[in-house]
Amino acid sequence: MQTKELRTKDGKALAEELRQLLKAQFSARMQRATQQLQDPSQLRKLRRDIARVHTVMAEKATKR
């Protein structure tokens, strides 16, 4: 996910995106724990996407 894409979204869309990413991260962690995770780099990608969403949300909060 690109930061440019996130900056075009409003607060509700960002919150929904964050919720989906956290849900996907939880699912990936459970798959890793049960030895079913196919792509181990998926966890790293999800953490970075979550950080991007948090960053954009913080930027929008400070612009008010």
C-alpha positions in Angstrom: 0.0 0.0 0.0 1.3 3.4 -1.0 1.3 6.4 1.3 -0.1 8.5 -1.5 -3.2 6.3 -1.6 -3.6 6.6 2.2 -3.4 10.4 2.1 -6.4 10.6 -0.2 -8.6 8.8 2.2 -10.7 10.4 5.0 -10.6 9.5 8.7 -13.3 6.9 8.6 -11.7 5.1 5.6 -8.3 5.2 7.4 -9.8 3.7 10.5 -11.5 1.0 8.5 -8.2 0.2 6.7 -6.4 0.0 10.0 -9.0 -2.4 11.4 -8.6 -4.6 8.4 -4.8 -4.6 8.6 -4.9 -5.4 12.3 -7.3 -8.3 11.6 -5.0 -9.6 8.9 -2.0 -9.3 11.2 -3.7 -11.3 13.9 -4.6 -14.0 11.3 -1.1 -14.1 10.0 0.3 -14.4 13.6 -2.1 -17.3 14.2 -1.0 -19.0 11.0 2.6 -18.6 12.0 1.9 -20.1 15.4 0.3 -23.2 13.8 3.0 -23.5 11.1 0.6 -22.7 8.3 2.0 -19.3 7.2 3.1 -19.6 3.6 4.9 -16.2 3.2 6.9 -15.2 6.4 7.6 -11.7 5.0 3.8 -11.1 5.1 4.1 -10.2 8.8 6.7 -7.5 8.1 4.6 -6.1 5.3 1.6 -5.9 7.5 3.5 -4.2 10.3 4.8 -1.6 7.9 1.4 -1.0 6.4 -0.1 -0.5 9.9 2.7 2.0 10.7 1.9 3.9 7.4 -1.8 4.2 8.4 -0.9 5.4 11.9 1.5 8.0 10.4 -1.1 9.3 8.0 -3.7 9.4 10.7 -1.3 11.4 12.9 -0.5 13.8 10.0 -4.2 14.4 9.5 -4.7 15.0 13.2 -2.0 17.6 13.4 -3.3 19.5 10.3 -6.6 20.4 12.0 
